[in-house]
Amino acid sequence: MPPVPQRVIVVDADRRIRAALSEVLRVAGVEIVGTAGDVRGAAELVKMRDPDVMVLDPRLPDLAAGLALVSRLHMERPALRMVLMGWSDDGVKADGASAFVAKSAPPEEFVAATLAACNC
């Protein structure tokens, strides 16, 4: 089994998805160091918490802003691993993303993608 990421943030516009995904990852032994609901909050969390992995839906508040965040963070923090999520992977591919998980996927897929993304 890969090492458990030490620091993970979850980013999604829907607070219910943030809460549910955070709980799924916590139960799997992942340390959640923060959640955010928008691009600005995500950027601040990365700066303040220095996570190993960020799990996010890049449609924050729109796809262009979210993908720009992913690209910027990939350039600024190459060690940060990013797992993208969404209802469909159409248009959510981005440089720097380690994986994509459909929001309709079983919880185990989110856990597996997060653990696989960790380069601890």
C-alpha positions as CSV (number, residue, x, y, z in Angstrom):
1,M,0.0,0.0,0.0
2,P,1.3,3.5,-0.9
3,P,2.2,5.9,2.0
4,V,-0.8,7.9,3.2
5,P,-0.6,11.6,2.1
6,Q,0.2,13.7,5.1
7,R,-1.5,16.8,4.0
8,V,-4.6,16.9,1.7
9,I,-7.0,19.7,0.8
10,V,-10.4,19.3,-0.9
11,V,-11.8,21.9,-3.2
12,D,-15.3,21.9,-4.6
13,A,-18.0,24.6,-5.0
14,D,-20.6,22.4,-3.2
15,R,-20.0,22.3,0.6
16,R,-21.8,18.9,0.8
17,I,-19.3,17.3,-1.6
18,R,-16.4,18.9,0.3
19,A,-17.7,17.5,3.5
20,A,-18.5,14.0,2.2
21,L,-15.2,13.6,0.3
22,S,-13.2,14.9,3.3
23,E,-15.0,12.3,5.5
24,V,-14.3,9.5,3.1
25,L,-10.6,10.4,2.9
26,R,-10.4,10.8,6.7
27,V,-11.9,7.3,7.3
28,A,-9.2,6.0,5.0
29,G,-6.5,7.6,7.2
30,V,-5.8,10.7,5.1
31,E,-5.2,13.9,7.0
32,I,-7.4,16.7,5.6
33,V,-5.8,20.1,6.3
34,G,-8.5,22.2,4.8
35,T,-11.3,22.7,2.3
36,A,-12.2,25.5,0.0
37,G,-15.2,26.4,-2.2
38,D,-13.5,28.7,-4.8
39,V,-10.3,29.4,-6.6
40,R,-9.2,32.2,-4.2
41,G,-9.8,30.0,-1.2
42,A,-7.9,27.1,-2.8
43,A,-4.9,29.3,-3.6
44,E,-4.8,30.6,-0.1
45,L,-5.0,27.1,1.4
46,V,-2.2,25.9,-0.7
47,K,-0.1,28.8,0.4
48,M,-1.0,28.5,4.1
49,R,-1.1,24.7,4.5
50,D,1.4,23.4,1.9
51,P,-0.5,20.2,1.1
52,D,0.9,17.1,-0.6
53,V,-2.2,16.5,-2.6
54,M,-5.2,18.7,-3.7
55,V,-8.4,17.0,-4.7
56,L,-10.5,19.5,-6.7
57,D,-13.2,20.2,-9.2
58,P,-11.7,22.8,-11.4
59,R,-15.1,24.4,-12.3
60,L,-14.5,27.1,-9.7
61,P,-16.4,29.4,-10.4
62,D,-15.9,28.4,-14.0
63,L,-13.7,25.9,-15.8
64,A,-11.2,28.4,-17.2
65,A,-10.5,29.8,-13.7
66,G,-10.1,26.4,-12.2
67,L,-7.8,25.1,-14.9
68,A,-5.8,28.3,-14.7
69,L,-5.3,27.6,-11.0
70,V,-4.2,24.0,-11.7
71,S,-1.7,25.2,-14.3
72,R,-0.4,28.0,-12.1
73,L,0.1,25.7,-9.1
74,H,1.8,23.1,-11.3
75,M,4.4,25.7,-12.3
76,E,4.7,27.2,-8.8
77,R,4.6,24.0,-6.7
78,P,5.7,21.0,-8.9
79,A,5.6,18.7,-5.8
80,L,1.9,19.4,-5.3
81,R,-0.1,16.5,-6.7
82,M,-3.6,17.3,-8.0
83,V,-6.5,14.9,-8.4
84,L,-9.3,16.4,-10.5
85,M,-12.9,15.5,-10.2
86,G,-16.1,16.3,-12.0
87,W,-19.3,14.8,-13.3
88,S,-17.5,14.3,-16.7
89,D,-13.9,14.5,-17.7
90,D,-14.7,16.6,-20.8
91,G,-12.6,19.7,-20.6
92,V,-11.1,19.0,-17.2
93,K,-7.7,17.7,-18.4
94,A,-4.9,19.9,-17.3
95,D,-1.1,19.9,-17.1
96,G,-0.1,18.9,-13.6
97,A,-3.1,16.7,-12.8
98,S,-2.2,13.3,-11.5
99,A,-5.6,11.7,-12.1
100,F,-9.3,12.4,-12.8
101,V,-12.1,10.8,-10.8
102,A,-15.8,11.1,-11.7
103,K,-17.9,12.4,-8.9
104,S,-20.2,9.4,-9.5
105,A,-17.4,7.0,-8.8
106,P,-17.4,4.9,-5.6
107,P,-15.6,6.4,-2.6
108,E,-12.8,3.8,-3.0
109,E,-11.8,5.4,-6.3
110,F,-11.3,8.8,-4.6
111,V,-9.2,7.2,-1.9
112,A,-7.1,5.2,-4.4
113,A,-6.5,8.2,-6.6
114,T,-5.5,10.3,-3.7
115,L,-3.1,7.7,-2.3
116,A,-1.6,7.0,-5.8
117,A,-1.1,10.8,-6.3
118,C,1.0,11.1,-3.1
119,N,4.7,11.3,-3.7
120,C,5.6,11.3,0.0
